């Protein structure tokens, strides 16, 4: 699968935002064991000033050309340094591009800044990965996320995930497994490693569903769910998350 190089993404950011770009950092699958066949290229940029509507529109137009549609999908997040340091919850996301939003972007939607609990695990992964693509080490620009805020942030996203089960089955199941794993262990695993961890702890009836999601993610099987009780597995994962968070 052709994929946008991270150097290309750094050039894109600097061309659109100029000297406001303070640092650009890899995170996600690339830093948690390597990219898988269905992995995104995950990049976080820290900027000095909020982006303008025009800058965000340019970024969307450029990313639509280099992400997805036969190329490796890109997930790009931008935060303003002073909006996340010192840390506060919920943090503010200045810009987010992901392929699940492509239809909106192709209709001309431009993402707007707003509060985003999802930033808590993103910033945590960036700091753990310590993988600068441009600028200083991330700890020079970002504060660590308190464990309590990380936990409530990942749990806050579960209802939305459950609502996307039918349209994004593989990713929802793997993300639920990762949320459970993080709550239980305090660490952030890759999606396939989190699924392997969860499979060992799920009741036997639900293991084939998550095992299939993992195999599809690794490129070992073709996606297909007709003979599997996906909702029962997802509901069991959500129950484990709720029980762990409440305990």
Residue pairs with C-beta under 8 A, 6 or more apart in sequence:
1 37
1 70
1 71
1 72
2 70
2 71
2 72
3 35
3 41
3 71
3 72
4 41
4 66
4 67
4 71
4 72
4 74
6 24
6 26
6 41
6 43
6 133
7 133
8 66
9 24
9 41
9 43
9 66
9 74
9 76
9 133
10 24
10 133
10 134
12 59
12 62
12 63
12 66
13 21
13 24
13 45
13 59
13 76
13 78
13 134
14 21
14 134
16 55
16 58
16 59
16 62
17 45
17 47
17 51
17 55
19 48
20 47
20 48
20 49
20 51
21 45
21 46
21 47
21 48
21 134
21 135
22 46
22 47
22 48
22 81
22 135
22 136
22 141
23 45
23 46
23 132
23 134
23 135
23 136
23 138
23 140
23 141
24 43
24 44
24 45
24 46
24 132
24 133
24 134
24 135
25 43
25 44
25 45
25 46
25 126
25 129
25 131
25 132
25 133
25 138
26 42
26 43
26 129
26 131
26 133
27 42
27 43
27 44
27 122
27 125
27 126
27 129
27 131
28 39
28 40
28 41
28 42
28 75
28 125
29 35
29 36
29 39
29 40
29 42
29 190
29 191
30 39
30 41
30 42
30 131
31 125
31 128
31 129
31 131
32 125
32 129
32 188
32 189
32 190
32 193
33 190
33 192
33 193
35 41
35 72
36 190
36 191
36 192
36 217
36 218
36 219
37 217
37 218
37 219
38 170
38 216
38 217
38 219
39 72
40 72
40 73
40 74
40 75
40 98
40 99
41 67
41 72
41 73
41 74
41 75
42 75
42 77
42 122
42 125
43 74
43 75
43 76
43 77
43 133
44 76
44 77
44 78
44 79
44 122
44 123
44 126
45 76
45 77
45 78
45 79
46 78
46 79
46 80
46 81
46 84
46 135
46 138
46 141
46 142
47 78
47 79
47 80
47 81
47 94
48 80
48 81
49 80
50 80
50 83
50 94
50 113
51 59
51 78
51 94
51 95
51 113
53 110
56 95
56 110
56 111
56 112
57 110
59 76
59 95
59 97
60 97
60 105
60 110
60 111
63 74
63 76
63 97
64 102
64 105
64 106
66 74
67 73
67 74
67 97
67 99
68 74
68 99
68 102
73 98
73 99
74 97
74 98
74 99
75 96
75 97
75 98
75 99
76 95
76 96
76 97
76 98
77 93
77 95
77 96
77 119
77 122
78 93
78 94
78 95
78 96
79 91
79 92
79 93
79 94
79 119
79 123
80 92
80 94
81 141
81 142
83 91
83 92
83 94
84 91
84 92
84 119
84 123
84 142
84 143
85 141
85 142
85 143
86 143
87 143
87 144
87 145
87 146
87 149
89 117
89 120
89 149
89 152
89 153
90 115
90 116
90 117
90 119
90 120
90 153
91 115
91 116
91 117
91 119
91 120
91 123
92 113
92 114
92 115
92 116
92 119
93 113
93 114
93 115
93 116
93 118
93 119
94 113
95 111
95 113
96 111
96 116
97 105
97 111
100 168
101 109
101 111
117 152
117 153
117 156
117 157
118 153
118 157
119 153
120 145
120 149
120 150
120 153
120 154
121 145
121 150
121 153
121 154
121 182
121 188
123 142
123 145
124 144
124 145
124 150
124 188
125 188
126 138
126 142
127 138
127 139
127 142
127 144
127 145
128 188
129 138
130 137
130 138
130 139
132 138
135 141
145 153
147 186
150 182
151 182
151 183
151 245
152 245
154 179
154 182
154 183
155 179
155 183
155 241
155 242
155 245
157 175
157 179
158 176
158 179
158 238
158 241
158 242
161 172
161 175
161 176
162 172
162 234
162 235
162 238
164 171
164 172
165 172
165 173
165 230
165 231
165 234
169 213
169 223
169 225
169 230
170 213
170 216
170 217
170 223
172 234
173 195
173 209
173 210
173 213
173 230
173 233
173 234
173 237
174 191
174 192
174 194
174 195
174 210
174 213
174 214
174 217
175 191
176 234
176 237
176 238
176 241
177 191
177 194
177 195
177 197
177 198
177 210
177 237
178 188
178 189
178 191
178 194
178 195
179 237
179 241
180 194
180 198
180 237
180 240
180 241
180 244
181 187
181 189
181 194
181 197
181 198
182 188
182 189
182 194
183 241
183 244
183 245
184 244
185 197
189 197
191 214
191 217
192 214
192 217
192 218
195 210
195 211
195 213
195 214
195 217
196 214
198 210
198 237
199 207
199 210
199 211
199 214
201 240
202 210
202 233
202 236
202 237
203 236
205 229
205 232
206 229
206 232
206 233
206 236
206 237
208 228
209 225
209 228
209 229
209 230
209 232
209 233
210 233
210 237
212 221
212 225
212 228
215 221
216 222
216 223
